[in-house]
Amino acid sequence: VQLQASGGGLVQAGGSLRLSCAASGRTFRSYHMGWFRQAPGKERDFVAAIAWSGGLTDYADSVKGRFTVSRDNAKNAVYLQMNSLKPEDTAAYYCAAKGGISGWDTRTSFKTYAYWGQGTLVTVSS
């Protein structure tokens, strides 16, 4: 599966952005999807994940209550709605896909994702 993220930009603190990740391939609905972010000089961190069915979601503690992950399998797309943005949310955001029976168990580890989109940059000004 090929992934392409979009929707990043410059926003003031307290503002909102919606990231999108478009996927190619008919098997998209069989993949768990994750969002990760990486700030300059830092490791790639887990942000959110959504199971293949959309029935399960998970979030990093730092974004709980502010970010919402969703997917539309009919459109081969996954989204990340980001509200109440903070300067510390500034990073390149990546969408990723993984499969496997036990794939959900390791959803927070970027090393377990097989497919990655290019990053989309989110900059939050104070």
N, C-alpha and C positions, 0 to 999 in steps of 0.2 A: 504494500500500500504506500502511496506517496501522499505526503502531507504538506499543506501550505498554510501558514499562519498569517493573519492580518489583523488590523484594527488598532495597532499601537499608535502612540502619539504623545504630545505634550499636554499635560492637564495640571490644573492647580490642585493643591491639597484640598480634599473634601469633594472633589469631582468624581466623575464616573467615566469608565471606558468599557467597551464590549469587544473582546477579542474573539475572532472566529478562526476555525481551523477546517479547511476544506480537504477532503480525502478523496483519492481516486481508488477505483477497484470495487468490485461487487462484494468483497469480503469484509468491508468496513464494519458491518454490524456484528461481526464476530470478535472484534477487538475491544479490550478495555482501553480507555483513553486517559492520558494524563497531561497535566500542565505543570511545567517546571519553570523556574526563573533563575537567572544568573546575573549577578551584579559584577562590575569590573573587579577583578582580583579575588573573587569569591567562588565558592563551589556552586554547582548547580543544585538548587533546592526544590524539593517537592512543594507544589502549591495546591493542587486539587486533582482528583481522579473520579472517573465515572465508569461504571461497569458496562459491559457490552449491551445490556438490556436497558440501561438507564435507571435501573431499580436501586442501585447502590451508588452512593457518593462518599467522598472523604475529602477532608481539607486539612491543611496545615493549621496549627493553632493560631498562627499570626494573621490568618485571613478569615477565620471562622466568623460568620455573621456579617461579613463585608463582601465576600466573593461568592458567586454561585456558578457551578458548572452544570451544563446541560448538553444534550445531544439530540440530533434529529437524524435518525438512521435513514429516513426516506430521502434526505438531502445529502447524506454522507458528510455531515458536519457536526462539529462540537464547538461549544461556546464557553466563554468565561466572562461573566458579567462582574465587573469590579466597581464597587461603590465605596464611598468614603475613603478615597485613596490617600495615602500618606507618602511623604518623601521617601521613606524606607521601602516602598513598593517599587521604586525605580530599578529597572533591570530589563534585560532581554528575556522575553517570555517565549517558551517553546512548547509546542504540542507534540505528543508522542503516543505511539500505539504499541500494545502488547497483546499477546494471546496466551493460550495455554490454560489447562484446567486449573492450575494453582496460581494463575497470573494475578488474580486479585489479592492474594496474600502478600505479595511483594510490590504492591502498587506504589509505595512511596520511594522505592529505590530506582534511580534513573538508570542504573546499570542493567536493569531487567527489561527495559523497553527496546524493542528491535527497530522501530521506525521513528524517525524524527523529521519534523518540519524545520524550516529555517526560522530563526528567531524574529520576533517583532518587538521593537523597542518601546518601552513605556517609561516616560519621564514625568515625575510628579514634582512640581515646584512648590516651595513653601511660601 
